[in-house]
Amino acid sequence: MSAPYEGSATNGFAIFDQRLVQVDTVTAELSVTQPREIAPYVRMFAVLNDQLCSVTARAS
């Protein structure tokens, strides 16, 4: 079973809404509130979600 590798999330993050993303790094927790800074996390979540859905669909 394999899926195309498109990128990695090097830090954990949580998207609460279109106004807040919290990013956990090794040394700090960041609260990201600027739309231009939130956008890459939304895109990364979409990529990771697509990869998971692809693998899950193949496994069933």
C-alpha positions in Angstrom: 0.0 0.0 0.0 1.5 3.4 -1.0 0.3 6.9 -1.4 2.0 9.8 -3.1 4.1 11.8 -0.7 3.4 15.5 -1.0 4.7 17.1 2.1 5.1 16.7 5.8 3.7 18.5 8.7 6.9 19.2 10.7 5.0 20.7 13.6 1.7 19.7 15.1 -1.1 22.2 14.5 -4.8 22.6 15.2 -7.1 24.7 13.0 -9.9 26.1 15.2 -11.5 28.2 12.5 -10.6 30.7 9.8 -9.3 33.0 12.5 -6.9 30.9 14.6 -4.4 28.1 14.1 -2.3 26.9 17.0 1.1 25.5 16.1 3.2 23.4 18.5 6.9 23.5 18.1 9.7 22.0 20.1 10.0 25.1 22.2 6.8 27.1 21.9 3.1 27.1 21.1 2.2 29.7 18.5 -1.2 31.3 17.9 -1.5 32.2 14.3 -4.2 34.8 13.5 -3.3 36.5 10.2 -5.2 35.1 7.2 -2.1 34.9 5.0 -0.4 32.9 7.7 -3.4 30.6 8.3 -3.7 29.7 4.6 -0.7 27.4 4.4 -2.0 25.3 7.3 -5.4 25.0 5.7 -3.7 23.8 2.5 -1.5 21.4 4.4 -4.5 20.0 6.2 -6.2 19.4 2.8 -3.2 17.6 1.5 -2.9 15.4 4.5 -6.6 14.7 4.5 -6.5 13.7 0.8 -3.6 11.3 1.5 -5.5 9.7 4.4 -8.7 9.3 2.4 -6.8 7.8 -0.5 -5.1 5.2 1.7 -8.3 4.5 3.6 -10.3 4.0 0.3 -7.7 1.5 -1.0 -7.7 -0.4 2.3 -11.4 -1.1 2.2 
